[in-house]
Amino acid sequence: MTTAYIADTGVFVRCGGPGNEKFQRLRRAVRQAGVSLIVPQRVYEELGGDPTAEAYPSGDIPYPKGFQEGWIVVADELDYTDPLVSTVMDDTRRWIANETETDRDEDTVEKADTALIGLAAQLLDAGKSDDVVLLTSLPTSQPGTPQRRCSRGMASRGESSTAT
């Protein structure tokens, strides 16, 4: 069974830069586990990793070593033409806007938030992973937290189960 670990921007922001002990603990834990944290292209852009990105054009990513060492990996671009990917992303955007305490209009929901769910669905549907763990910095008690564990077979039904 393969498990993909998808990380949101907040995980890295909360850990601080490479000189921070929290960041180093994250690095050690991921490397010792022999896994990589996968970030969608949108998260990579939020971290400043794409100088041509419209929303975050800094290109001055504070975590280059994580990418160089391979414990942080940028996922392939999402296939928005895949009906499953586009549907779960649309459903997630609507759910965040309507069912959480964010009081955000559907059009203002962060694209990176929906990209996390889209990437999970894409990995599961393509058989690249049997299990997905979404890592965010949001407390699990906060409504709308996408900190979930998804298993293959659930993606096609648009379901997930809370991480244990």
Protein Blocks (a to p, Z undefined) as FASTA:
>chain_A
ZZdddddfklmmmnopfklmklmmmmmmmmmnopacdddfklmmmnopafkbmklmnopa
fklmmmmnopaccdddddfklmklmmmmmmmmmmmmmmmcnopafklgcfklmmmmmmmm
mmmmnopafbdcdddfbdfklghiacdcddehjlmnopacddZZ
